[in-house]
Amino acid sequence: MKRTVAKIALAQSCYGHFYIEHNRGHHAHVATPEDPASTMAAQAPIVSRVQRMCEEVRVEHRFDESLVRASTVGSRRDLELAFVLDADTSRRAVGFFDDIRAEIQQRLTALGYHHSTSVMFTAQRGWMHWSR
C-alpha cells in the first residue's frame, strides 16, 4: 500500500521514474556526497570555505576530527558542523563549547553565510551516523 501511494505521489510531479532512486538512494544517503539529489549542496563554494574554517577550529582547539554536512531546500542552505573531541576536551564545561559556537558564528558571518547552522560536539564518533 505504501509503495503504491509513493508511486502515485511521485507520478503526479512527473517523477514516477524516480521511485527506486528516491527511496533506496536518496533516503539512504540524504544530504551526503553519495546522494545524487543533494550533490549541489556539497559542491557550493561556501561549503568548501566552511570546511576549511572547521578544520582551522579543529586544529586550534585540538579536536580529533571535524565534519561538515550541507543540505539545500530551495534557495536555503543548512549546515551541520560536528567536532569529535579527544578524552581531555570532552571534560570541559558547557561554557567552553558555547564560546566556540559563538566563534564559529562570527567566522560564518565573515564568510557571508547567514543561513541555518547546527554545531555538535561529541566524544563518540558514532553519534555522527551521517559521517560514515
N, CA, C and O atoms as CSV, one atom per row, in Angstrom:
chain,resi,resn,atom,element,x,y,z
A,1,MET,N,N,0.824,-1.199,0.000
A,1,MET,CA,C,0.000,0.000,0.000
A,1,MET,C,C,0.867,1.261,0.000
A,1,MET,O,O,0.633,2.182,-0.783
A,2,LYS,N,N,1.882,1.297,0.894
A,2,LYS,CA,C,2.741,2.475,0.968
A,2,LYS,C,C,3.477,2.702,-0.347
A,2,LYS,O,O,3.635,3.840,-0.788
A,3,ARG,N,N,3.921,1.627,-0.963
A,3,ARG,CA,C,4.652,1.748,-2.227
A,3,ARG,C,C,3.747,2.305,-3.322
A,3,ARG,O,O,4.179,3.126,-4.130
A,4,THR,N,N,2.512,1.864,-3.348
A,4,THR,CA,C,1.569,2.352,-4.348
A,4,THR,C,C,1.316,3.838,-4.152
A,4,THR,O,O,1.295,4.599,-5.120
A,5,VAL,N,N,1.125,4.254,-2.913
A,5,VAL,CA,C,0.898,5.669,-2.614
A,5,VAL,C,C,2.130,6.487,-3.003
A,5,VAL,O,O,2.003,7.577,-3.561
A,6,ALA,N,N,3.320,5.960,-2.707
A,6,ALA,CA,C,4.556,6.661,-3.065
A,6,ALA,C,C,4.677,6.811,-4.575
A,6,ALA,O,O,5.052,7.875,-5.068
A,7,LYS,N,N,4.361,5.758,-5.304
A,7,LYS,CA,C,4.433,5.829,-6.768
A,7,LYS,C,C,3.444,6.864,-7.309
A,7,LYS,O,O,3.773,7.623,-8.220
A,8,ILE,N,N,2.253,6.893,-6.757
A,8,ILE,CA,C,1.243,7.855,-7.206
A,8,ILE,C,C,1.706,9.282,-6.911
A,8,ILE,O,O,1.561,10.173,-7.748
A,9,ALA,N,N,2.265,9.494,-5.711
A,9,ALA,CA,C,2.741,10.831,-5.340
A,9,ALA,C,C,3.860,11.298,-6.263
A,9,ALA,O,O,3.879,12.455,-6.684
A,10,LEU,N,N,4.779,10.413,-6.575
A,10,LEU,CA,C,5.882,10.771,-7.465
A,10,LEU,C,C,5.392,10.962,-8.900
A,10,LEU,O,O,5.908,11.822,-9.614
A,11,ALA,N,N,4.415,10.183,-9.330
A,11,ALA,CA,C,3.888,10.302,-10.693
A,11,ALA,C,C,3.209,11.651,-10.903
A,11,ALA,O,O,3.300,12.220,-11.991
A,12,GLN,N,N,2.530,12.172,-9.883
A,12,GLN,CA,C,1.835,13.451,-10.012
A,12,GLN,C,C,2.795,14.602,-10.281
A,12,GLN,O,O,2.427,15.592,-10.913
A,13,SER,N,N,4.024,14.467,-9.800
A,13,SER,CA,C,5.013,15.520,-10.042
A,13,SER,C,C,5.935,15.159,-11.201
A,13,SER,O,O,7.007,15.743,-11.358
A,14,CYS,N,N,5.504,14.179,-12.019
A,14,CYS,CA,C,6.283,13.697,-13.171
A,14,CYS,C,C,7.616,13.097,-12.732
A,14,CYS,O,O,8.607,13.181,-13.457
A,15,TYR,N,N,7.640,12.503,-11.564
A,15,TYR,CA,C,8.844,11.864,-11.049
A,15,TYR,C,C,8.626,10.379,-10.815
A,15,TYR,O,O,9.320,9.786,-9.989
A,16,GLY,N,N,7.695,9.770,-11.506
A,16,GLY,CA,C,7.429,8.346,-11.329
A,16,GLY,C,C,8.653,7.484,-11.551
A,16,GLY,O,O,8.823,6.455,-10.898
A,17,HIS,N,N,9.515,7.906,-12.480
A,17,HIS,CA,C,10.750,7.166,-12.767
A,17,HIS,C,C,11.758,7.245,-11.619
A,17,HIS,O,O,12.702,6.457,-11.560
A,18,PHE,N,N,11.554,8.193,-10.715
A,18,PHE,CA,C,12.497,8.427,-9.617
A,18,PHE,C,C,12.185,7.564,-8.398
A,18,PHE,O,O,12.876,7.658,-7.384
A,19,TYR,N,N,11.163,6.734,-8.484
A,19,TYR,CA,C,10.694,5.950,-7.333
A,19,TYR,C,C,11.803,5.140,-6.666
A,19,TYR,O,O,11.994,5.244,-5.455
A,20,ILE,N,N,12.526,4.345,-7.425
A,20,ILE,CA,C,13.551,3.469,-6.839
A,20,ILE,C,C,14.705,4.295,-6.301
A,20,ILE,O,O,15.118,4.096,-5.158
A,21,GLU,N,N,15.237,5.220,-7.094
A,21,GLU,CA,C,16.374,6.028,-6.633
A,21,GLU,C,C,16.000,6.863,-5.419
A,21,GLU,O,O,16.793,6.993,-4.486
A,22,HIS,N,N,14.807,7.427,-5.423
A,22,HIS,CA,C,14.381,8.257,-4.307
A,22,HIS,C,C,14.342,7.471,-3.002
A,22,HIS,O,O,14.858,7.927,-1.982
A,23,ASN,N,N,13.738,6.306,-3.035
A,23,ASN,CA,C,13.573,5.532,-1.805
A,23,ASN,C,C,14.821,4.759,-1.386
A,23,ASN,O,O,15.100,4.642,-0.193
A,24,ARG,N,N,15.569,4.235,-2.342
A,24,ARG,CA,C,16.740,3.420,-1.985
A,24,ARG,C,C,18.044,4.195,-2.031
A,24,ARG,O,O,19.024,3.774,-1.415
A,25,GLY,N,N,18.085,5.293,-2.729
A,25,GLY,CA,C,19.301,6.091,-2.833
A,25,GLY,C,C,19.225,7.327,-1.957
A,25,GLY,O,O,20.005,7.486,-1.018
A,26,HIS,N,N,18.274,8.206,-2.274
A,26,HIS,CA,C,18.155,9.469,-1.556
A,26,HIS,C,C,17.878,9.262,-0.064
A,26,HIS,O,O,18.565,9.855,0.768
A,27,HIS,N,N,16.916,8.455,0.286
A,27,HIS,CA,C,16.577,8.266,1.699
A,27,HIS,C,C,17.699,7.586,2.467
A,27,HIS,O,O,17.857,7.828,3.663
A,28,ALA,N,N,18.472,6.751,1.813
A,28,ALA,CA,C,19.590,6.079,2.484
A,28,ALA,C,C,20.787,7.000,2.658
A,28,ALA,O,O,21.580,6.812,3.581
A,29,HIS,N,N,20.933,8.006,1.774
A,29,HIS,CA,C,22.133,8.844,1.792
A,29,HIS,C,C,21.816,10.337,1.784
A,29,HIS,O,O,22.614,11.127,1.279
A,30,VAL,N,N,20.691,10.735,2.322
A,30,VAL,CA,C,20.251,12.121,2.235
A,30,VAL,C,C,21.326,13.096,2.724
A,30,VAL,O,O,21.930,12.905,3.779
A,31,ALA,N,N,21.547,14.149,1.924
A,31,ALA,CA,C,22.466,15.252,2.227
A,31,ALA,C,C,23.907,14.817,2.431
A,31,ALA,O,O,24.636,15.444,3.198
A,32,THR,N,N,24.325,13.765,1.765
A,32,THR,CA,C,25.725,13.361,1.763
A,32,THR,C,C,26.204,13.386,0.316
A,32,THR,O,O,25.386,13.455,-0.602
A,33,PRO,N,N,27.519,13.330,0.099
A,33,PRO,CA,C,28.003,13.325,-1.285
A,33,PRO,C,C,27.477,12.145,-2.101
A,33,PRO,O,O,27.433,12.227,-3.328
A,34,GLU,N,N,27.076,11.045,-1.447
A,34,GLU,CA,C,26.536,9.887,-2.156
A,34,GLU,C,C,25.109,10.096,-2.636
A,34,GLU,O,O,24.606,9.305,-3.434
A,35,ASP,N,N,24.455,11.136,-2.169
A,35,ASP,CA,C,23.060,11.405,-2.528
A,35,ASP,C,C,23.002,12.254,-3.789
A,35,ASP,O,O,23.348,13.435,-3.753
A,36,PRO,N,N,22.568,11.668,-4.908
A,36,PRO,CA,C,22.526,12.450,-6.145
A,36,PRO,C,C,21.548,13.613,-6.084
A,36,PRO,O,O,21.694,14.573,-6.841
A,37,ALA,N,N,20.561,13.554,-5.209
A,37,ALA,CA,C,19.580,14.634,-5.107
A,37,ALA,C,C,20.111,15.826,-4.324
A,37,ALA,O,O,19.536,16.911,-4.416
A,38,SER,N,N,21.184,15.666,-3.559
A,38,SER,CA,C,21.719,16.796,-2.796
A,38,SER,C,C,23.166,17.122,-3.113
A,38,SER,O,O,23.824,17.795,-2.321
A,39,THR,N,N,23.677,16.672,-4.232
A,39,THR,CA,C,25.079,16.939,-4.538
A,39,THR,C,C,25.357,18.412,-4.748
A,39,THR,O,O,26.490,18.848,-4.545
A,40,MET,N,N,24.364,19.200,-5.149
A,40,MET,CA,C,24.595,20.631,-5.326
A,40,MET,C,C,25.038,21.283,-4.032
A,40,MET,O,O,25.865,22.195,-4.057
A,41,ALA,N,N,24.512,20.842,-2.907
A,41,ALA,CA,C,24.900,21.427,-1.633
A,41,ALA,C,C,26.367,21.187,-1.356
A,41,ALA,O,O,27.065,22.084,-0.883
A,42,ALA,N,N,26.842,19.993,-1.642
A,42,ALA,CA,C,28.242,19.673,-1.373
A,42,ALA,C,C,29.183,20.417,-2.310
A,42,ALA,O,O,30.349,20.618,-1.969
A,43,GLN,N,N,28.710,20.830,-3.477
A,43,GLN,CA,C,29.569,21.478,-4.452
A,43,GLN,C,C,29.610,22.998,-4.313
A,43,GLN,O,O,30.409,23.648,-4.988
A,44,ALA,N,N,28.793,23.566,-3.480
A,44,ALA,CA,C,28.735,25.015,-3.364
A,44,ALA,C,C,30.052,25.562,-2.806
A,44,ALA,O,O,30.628,24.968,-1.895
A,45,PRO,N,N,30.537,26.696,-3.349
A,45,PRO,CA,C,31.806,27.268,-2.878
A,45,PRO,C,C,31.812,27.583,-1.388
A,45,PRO,O,O,32.841,27.426,-0.731
A,46,ILE,N,N,30.684,28.022,-0.847
A,46,ILE,CA,C,30.646,28.344,0.585
A,46,ILE,C,C,30.939,27.113,1.423
A,46,ILE,O,O,31.538,27.225,2.493
A,47,VAL,N,N,30.530,25.943,0.959
A,47,VAL,CA,C,30.741,24.716,1.736
A,47,VAL,C,C,32.224,24.413,1.863
A,47,VAL,O,O,32.683,24.030,2.939
A,48,SER,N,N,32.979,24.574,0.791
A,48,SER,CA,C,34.421,24.314,0.891
A,48,SER,C,C,35.089,25.333,1.802
A,48,SER,O,O,36.038,24.989,2.506
A,49,ARG,N,N,34.619,26.579,1.808
A,49,ARG,CA,C,35.179,27.580,2.744
A,49,ARG,C,C,34.824,27.220,4.186
A,49,ARG,O,O,35.645,27.383,5.088
A,50,VAL,N,N,33.607,26.733,4.401
A,50,VAL,CA,C,33.199,26.324,5.745
A,50,VAL,C,C,34.014,25.105,6.195
A,50,VAL,O,O,34.404,25.017,7.359
A,51,GLN,N,N,34.270,24.176,5.285
A,51,GLN,CA,C,35.094,23.014,5.638
A,51,GLN,C,C,36.491,23.446,6.073
A,51,GLN,O,O,37.029,22.916,7.046
A,52,ARG,N,N,37.085,24.409,5.357
A,52,ARG,CA,C,38.408,24.918,5.758
A,52,ARG,C,C,38.336,25.594,7.119
A,52,ARG,O,O,39.219,25.402,7.956
A,53,MET,N,N,37.286,26.388,7.349
A,53,MET,CA,C,37.119,27.065,8.630
A,53,MET,C,C,36.988,26.054,9.766
A,53,MET,O,O,37.579,26.234,10.831
A,54,CYS,N,N,36.214,24.990,9.543
A,54,CYS,CA,C,36.047,23.961,10.581
A,54,CYS,C,C,37.362,23.248,10.867
A,54,CYS,O,O,37.653,22.910,12.015
A,55,GLU,N,N,38.139,23.024,9.846
A,55,GLU,CA,C,39.446,22.398,10.053
A,55,GLU,C,C,40.347,23.319,10.880
A,55,GLU,O,O,41.103,22.842,11.727
A,56,GLU,N,N,40.276,24.633,10.642
A,56,GLU,CA,C,41.043,25.585,11.452
A,56,GLU,C,C,40.605,25.530,12.915
A,56,GLU,O,O,41.443,25.529,13.817
A,57,VAL,N,N,39.298,25.485,13.148
A,57,VAL,CA,C,38.771,25.389,14.517
A,57,VAL,C,C,39.236,24.082,15.158
A,57,VAL,O,O,39.628,24.059,16.325
A,58,ARG,N,N,39.189,22.993,14.386
A,58,ARG,CA,C,39.635,21.692,14.905
A,58,ARG,C,C,41.083,21.752,15.359
A,58,ARG,O,O,41.414,21.277,16.445
A,59,VAL,N,N,41.941,22.326,14.543
A,59,VAL,CA,C,43.365,22.407,14.882
A,59,VAL,C,C,43.580,23.321,16.085
A,59,VAL,O,O,44.322,22.974,17.005
A,60,GLU,N,N,42.936,24.482,16.082
A,60,GLU,CA,C,43.104,25.447,17.175
A,60,GLU,C,C,42.710,24.862,18.528
A,60,GLU,O,O,43.358,25.133,19.540
A,61,HIS,N,N,41.651,24.060,18.543
A,61,HIS,CA,C,41.142,23.533,19.816
A,61,HIS,C,C,41.545,22.079,20.054
A,61,HIS,O,O,41.120,21.463,21.032
A,62,ARG,N,N,42.360,21.539,19.162
A,62,ARG,CA,C,42.896,20.176,19.281
A,62,ARG,C,C,41.790,19.122,19.357
A,62,ARG,O,O,41.873,18.178,20.142
A,63,PHE,N,N,40.749,19.294,18.528
A,63,PHE,CA,C,39.730,18.266,18.409
A,63,PHE,C,C,40.271,17.161,17.515
A,63,PHE,O,O,41.176,17.397,16.714
A,64,ASP,N,N,39.727,15.969,17.643
A,64,ASP,CA,C,40.202,14.838,16.838
A,64,ASP,C,C,39.770,14.931,15.382
A,64,ASP,O,O,40.512,14.525,14.487
A,65,GLU,N,N,38.581,15.458,15.140
A,65,GLU,CA,C,38.037,15.446,13.787
A,65,GLU,C,C,36.982,16.534,13.633
A,65,GLU,O,O,36.323,16.911,14.602
A,66,SER,N,N,36.825,17.035,12.411
A,66,SER,CA,C,35.734,17.965,12.110
A,66,SER,C,C,35.032,17.481,10.855
A,66,SER,O,O,35.669,16.996,9.920
A,67,LEU,N,N,33.720,17.618,10.843
A,67,LEU,CA,C,32.911,17.164,9.712
A,67,LEU,C,C,31.881,18.230,9.367
A,67,LEU,O,O,31.366,18.915,10.251
A,68,VAL,N,N,31.584,18.368,8.085
A,68,VAL,CA,C,30.588,19.335,7.619
A,68,VAL,C,C,29.598,18.601,6.727
A,68,VAL,O,O,29.984,17.836,5.843
A,69,ARG,N,N,28.320,18.844,6.973
A,69,ARG,CA,C,27.282,18.326,6.081
A,69,ARG,C,C,26.419,19.505,5.668
A,69,ARG,O,O,25.983,20.293,6.508
A,70,ALA,N,N,26.176,19.621,4.375
A,70,ALA,CA,C,25.365,20.711,3.846
A,70,ALA,C,C,24.160,20.132,3.128
A,70,ALA,O,O,24.251,19.092,2.475
A,71,SER,N,N,23.039,20.809,3.256
A,71,SER,CA,C,21.850,20.413,2.512
A,71,SER,C,C,21.156,21.675,2.026
A,71,SER,O,O,21.288,22.740,2.630
A,72,THR,N,N,20.421,21.549,0.937
A,72,THR,CA,C,19.687,22.693,0.409
A,72,THR,C,C,18.205,22.368,0.329
A,72,THR,O,O,17.802,21.246,0.025
A,73,VAL,N,N,17.414,23.385,0.611
A,73,VAL,CA,C,15.973,23.317,0.443
A,73,VAL,C,C,15.601,24.600,-0.281
A,73,VAL,O,O,15.601,25.680,0.309
A,74,GLY,N,N,15.288,24.477,-1.543
A,74,GLY,CA,C,15.050,25.671,-2.352
A,74,GLY,C,C,16.332,26.481,-2.432
A,74,GLY,O,O,17.372,25.958,-2.832
A,75,SER,N,N,16.268,27.750,-2.055
A,75,SER,CA,C,17.473,28.590,-2.077
A,75,SER,C,C,18.174,28.621,-0.726
A,75,SER,O,O,19.216,29.261,-0.586
A,76,ARG,N,N,17.620,27.942,0.263
A,76,ARG,CA,C,18.208,27.930,1.608
A,76,ARG,C,C,19.215,26.796,1.732
A,76,ARG,O,O,18.962,25.680,1.278
A,77,ARG,N,N,20.341,27.078,2.341
A,77,ARG,CA,C,21.359,26.062,2.596
A,77,ARG,C,C,21.496,25.911,4.108
A,77,ARG,O,O,21.662,26.901,4.820
A,78,ASP,N,N,21.427,24.696,4.588
A,78,ASP,CA,C,21.605,24.408,6.006
A,78,ASP,C,C,22.923,23.677,6.204
A,78,ASP,O,O,23.293,22.823,5.398
A,79,LEU,N,N,23.628,24.010,7.273
A,79,LEU,CA,C,24.893,23.365,7.594
A,79,LEU,C,C,24.817,22.658,8.934
A,79,LEU,O,O,24.221,23.157,9.889
A,80,GLU,N,N,25.419,21.510,8.984
A,80,GLU,CA,C,25.639,20.802,10.244
A,80,GLU,C,C,27.142,20.650,10.386
A,80,GLU,O,O,27.806,20.077,9.522
A,81,LEU,N,N,27.669,21.169,11.488
A,81,LEU,CA,C,29.097,21.087,11.766
A,81,LEU,C,C,29.277,20.199,12.983
A,81,LEU,O,O,28.583,20.365,13.986
A,82,ALA,N,N,30.194,19.268,12.900
A,82,ALA,CA,C,30.405,18.336,14.013
A,82,ALA,C,C,31.890,18.249,14.324
A,82,ALA,O,O,32.737,18.259,13.431
A,83,PHE,N,N,32.178,18.165,15.609
A,83,PHE,CA,C,33.551,18.047,16.067
A,83,PHE,C,C,33.656,16.859,17.009
A,83,PHE,O,O,32.882,16.731,17.957
A,84,VAL,N,N,34.623,15.992,16.736
A,84,VAL,CA,C,34.889,14.841,17.595
A,84,VAL,C,C,35.998,15.254,18.556
A,84,VAL,O,O,37.067,15.703,18.141
A,85,LEU,N,N,35.727,15.095,19.830
A,85,LEU,CA,C,36.646,15.538,20.869
A,85,LEU,C,C,37.549,14.411,21.339
A,85,LEU,O,O,37.201,13.234,21.243
A,86,ASP,N,N,38.714,14.792,21.847
A,86,ASP,CA,C,39.561,13.782,22.481
A,86,ASP,C,C,39.122,13.631,23.938
A,86,ASP,O,O,38.231,14.347,24.394
A,87,ALA,N,N,39.724,12.730,24.648
A,87,ALA,CA,C,39.311,12.428,26.033
A,87,ALA,C,C,39.432,13.640,26.945
A,87,ALA,O,O,38.573,13.836,27.804
A,88,ASP,N,N,40.466,14.460,26.791
A,88,ASP,CA,C,40.652,15.629,27.662
A,88,ASP,C,C,39.641,16.730,27.353
A,88,ASP,O,O,39.104,17.350,28.271
A,89,THR,N,N,39.381,16.975,26.090
A,89,THR,CA,C,38.466,18.045,25.697
A,89,THR,C,C,37.040,17.748,26.142
A,89,THR,O,O,36.304,18.664,26.510
A,90,SER,N,N,36.641,16.476,26.113
A,90,SER,CA,C,35.254,16.140,26.441
A,90,SER,C,C,34.902,16.443,27.892
A,90,SER,O,O,33.726,16.431,28.254
A,91,ARG,N,N,35.887,16.710,28.717
A,91,ARG,CA,C,35.620,17.009,30.131
A,91,ARG,C,C,35.480,18.513,30.390
A,91,ARG,O,O,35.382,18.924,31.546
A,92,ARG,N,N,35.470,19.316,29.368
A,92,ARG,CA,C,35.350,20.766,29.522
A,92,ARG,C,C,33.925,21.166,29.865
A,92,ARG,O,O,32.984,20.403,29.645
A,93,ALA,N,N,33.774,22.368,30.403
A,93,ALA,CA,C,32.463,22.889,30.788
A,93,ALA,C,C,31.675,23.324,29.551
A,93,ALA,O,O,32.247,23.597,28.496
A,94,VAL,N,N,30.371,23.381,29.702
A,94,VAL,CA,C,29.470,23.762,28.609
A,94,VAL,C,C,29.834,25.146,28.074
A,94,VAL,O,O,29.767,25.373,26.866
A,95,GLY,N,N,30.214,26.061,28.940
A,95,GLY,CA,C,30.583,27.414,28.513
A,95,GLY,C,C,31.714,27.422,27.501
A,95,GLY,O,O,31.737,28.264,26.604
A,96,PHE,N,N,32.645,26.499,27.634
A,96,PHE,CA,C,33.758,26.370,26.681
A,96,PHE,C,C,33.214,26.126,25.273
A,96,PHE,O,O,33.654,26.756,24.311
A,97,PHE,N,N,32.262,25.213,25.163
A,97,PHE,CA,C,31.695,24.881,23.858
A,97,PHE,C,C,30.787,26.001,23.337
A,97,PHE,O,O,30.726,26.230,22.129
A,98,ASP,N,N,30.087,26.695,24.227
A,98,ASP,CA,C,29.283,27.843,23.805
A,98,ASP,C,C,30.170,28.944,23.226
A,98,ASP,O,O,29.799,29.593,22.248
A,99,ASP,N,N,31.342,29.153,23.829
A,99,ASP,CA,C,32.280,30.145,23.297
A,99,ASP,C,C,32.748,29.756,21.899
A,99,ASP,O,O,32.890,30.618,21.032
A,100,ILE,N,N,32.986,28.481,21.675
A,100,ILE,CA,C,33.404,28.021,20.350
A,100,ILE,C,C,32.274,28.198,19.345
A,100,ILE,O,O,32.519,28.583,18.202
A,101,ARG,N,N,31.032,27.919,19.759
A,101,ARG,CA,C,29.883,28.150,18.871
A,101,ARG,C,C,29.802,29.618,18.464
A,101,ARG,O,O,29.566,29.932,17.297
A,102,ALA,N,N,29.998,30.515,19.427
A,102,ALA,CA,C,29.968,31.955,19.122
A,102,ALA,C,C,31.093,32.317,18.149
A,102,ALA,O,O,30.887,33.099,17.221
A,103,GLU,N,N,32.266,31.755,18.363
A,103,GLU,CA,C,33.402,31.978,17.456
A,103,GLU,C,C,33.080,31.486,16.045
A,103,GLU,O,O,33.372,32.165,15.061
A,104,ILE,N,N,32.478,30.306,15.957
A,104,ILE,CA,C,32.105,29.744,14.651
A,104,ILE,C,C,31.076,30.641,13.968
A,104,ILE,O,O,31.173,30.883,12.765
A,105,GLN,N,N,30.094,31.135,14.717
A,105,GLN,CA,C,29.080,32.012,14.133
A,105,GLN,C,C,29.713,33.279,13.577
A,105,GLN,O,O,29.334,33.737,12.499
A,106,GLN,N,N,30.672,33.850,14.295
A,106,GLN,CA,C,31.368,35.047,13.806
A,106,GLN,C,C,32.128,34.737,12.512
A,106,GLN,O,O,32.116,35.531,11.571
A,107,ARG,N,N,32.779,33.590,12.477
A,107,ARG,CA,C,33.538,33.204,11.280
A,107,ARG,C,C,32.598,32.957,10.094
A,107,ARG,O,O,32.911,33.324,8.962
A,108,LEU,N,N,31.445,32.333,10.361
A,108,LEU,CA,C,30.483,32.097,9.287
A,108,LEU,C,C,29.944,33.415,8.734
A,108,LEU,O,O,29.785,33.568,7.523
A,109,THR,N,N,29.668,34.351,9.613
A,109,THR,CA,C,29.194,35.667,9.183
A,109,THR,C,C,30.248,36.352,8.318
A,109,THR,O,O,29.919,36.966,7.303
A,110,ALA,N,N,31.510,36.246,8.719
A,110,ALA,CA,C,32.601,36.832,7.936
A,110,ALA,C,C,32.721,36.176,6.558
A,110,ALA,O,O,33.142,36.818,5.595
A,111,LEU,N,N,32.348,34.897,6.469
A,111,LEU,CA,C,32.368,34.195,5.181
A,111,LEU,C,C,31.164,34.535,4.310
A,111,LEU,O,O,31.118,34.172,3.134
A,112,GLY,N,N,30.181,35.239,4.897
A,112,GLY,CA,C,28.977,35.602,4.150
A,112,GLY,C,C,27.864,34.581,4.268
A,112,GLY,O,O,26.910,34.618,3.491
A,113,TYR,N,N,27.966,33.671,5.225
A,113,TYR,CA,C,26.934,32.651,5.410
A,113,TYR,C,C,25.949,33.127,6.475
A,113,TYR,O,O,26.346,33.470,7.589
A,114,HIS,N,N,24.651,33.147,6.122
A,114,HIS,CA,C,23.631,33.665,7.040
A,114,HIS,C,C,22.426,32.736,7.159
A,114,HIS,O,O,21.327,33.192,7.473
A,115,HIS,N,N,22.615,31.462,6.915
A,115,HIS,CA,C,21.503,30.515,6.974
A,115,HIS,C,C,21.593,29.669,8.234
A,115,HIS,O,O,22.369,29.973,9.139
A,116,SER,N,N,20.811,28.626,8.288
A,116,SER,CA,C,20.730,27.747,9.446
A,116,SER,C,C,22.031,26.970,9.663
A,116,SER,O,O,22.610,26.429,8.720
A,117,THR,N,N,22.473,26.924,10.908
A,117,THR,CA,C,23.687,26.185,11.261
A,117,THR,C,C,23.450,25.430,12.556
A,117,THR,O,O,22.890,25.969,13.511
A,118,SER,N,N,23.876,24.192,12.579
A,118,SER,CA,C,23.837,23.371,13.782
A,118,SER,C,C,25.267,22.938,14.076
A,118,SER,O,O,25.966,22.442,13.191
A,119,VAL,N,N,25.705,23.127,15.331
A,119,VAL,CA,C,27.067,22.754,15.713
A,119,VAL,C,C,26.973,21.695,16.807
A,119,VAL,O,O,26.283,21.875,17.810
A,120,MET,N,N,27.684,20.585,16.591
A,120,MET,CA,C,27.637,19.463,17.524
A,120,MET,C,C,29.051,19.132,17.989
A,120,MET,O,O,30.001,19.164,17.208
A,121,PHE,N,N,29.170,18.815,19.273
A,121,PHE,CA,C,30.422,18.336,19.850
A,121,PHE,C,C,30.144,16.976,20.472
A,121,PHE,O,O,29.152,16.814,21.183
A,122,THR,N,N,30.997,16.007,20.218
A,122,THR,CA,C,30.810,14.684,20.799
A,122,THR,C,C,32.158,13.998,20.994
A,122,THR,O,O,33.110,14.246,20.254
A,123,ALA,N,N,32.220,13.144,21.988
A,123,ALA,CA,C,33.421,12.331,22.209
A,123,ALA,C,C,33.270,10.973,21.535
A,123,ALA,O,O,34.226,10.200,21.472
A,124,GLN,N,N,32.064,10.680,21.027
A,124,GLN,CA,C,31.791,9.390,20.394
A,124,GLN,C,C,31.392,9.606,18.943
A,124,GLN,O,O,30.301,10.097,18.657
A,125,ARG,N,N,32.279,9.237,18.029
A,125,ARG,CA,C,32.048,9.458,16.607
A,125,ARG,C,C,30.757,8.788,16.132
A,125,ARG,O,O,30.152,9.246,15.162
A,126,GLY,N,N,30.334,7.730,16.784
A,126,GLY,CA,C,29.117,7.034,16.399
A,126,GLY,C,C,27.871,7.907,16.396
A,126,GLY,O,O,26.902,7.585,15.709
A,127,TRP,N,N,27.873,8.996,17.143
A,127,TRP,CA,C,26.706,9.910,17.150
A,127,TRP,C,C,26.558,10.610,15.828
A,127,TRP,O,O,25.484,11.129,15.523
A,128,MET,N,N,27.595,10.639,15.043
A,128,MET,CA,C,27.532,11.299,13.735
A,128,MET,C,C,27.304,10.249,12.665
A,128,MET,O,O,28.149,10.065,11.788
A,129,HIS,N,N,26.178,9.560,12.723
A,129,HIS,CA,C,25.886,8.471,11.787
A,129,HIS,C,C,25.933,8.925,10.336
A,129,HIS,O,O,26.191,8.107,9.453
A,130,TRP,N,N,25.696,10.185,10.066
A,130,TRP,CA,C,25.715,10.696,8.697
A,130,TRP,C,C,27.113,10.836,8.152
A,130,TRP,O,O,27.274,11.068,6.954
A,131,SER,N,N,28.156,10.702,8.999
A,131,SER,CA,C,29.525,10.890,8.525
A,131,SER,C,C,30.134,9.631,7.946
A,131,SER,O,O,31.196,9.700,7.327
A,132,ARG,N,N,29.501,8.481,8.125
A,132,ARG,CA,C,30.079,7.224,7.654
A,132,ARG,C,C,29.896,7.016,6.189
A,132,ARG,O,O,30.333,5.998,5.651
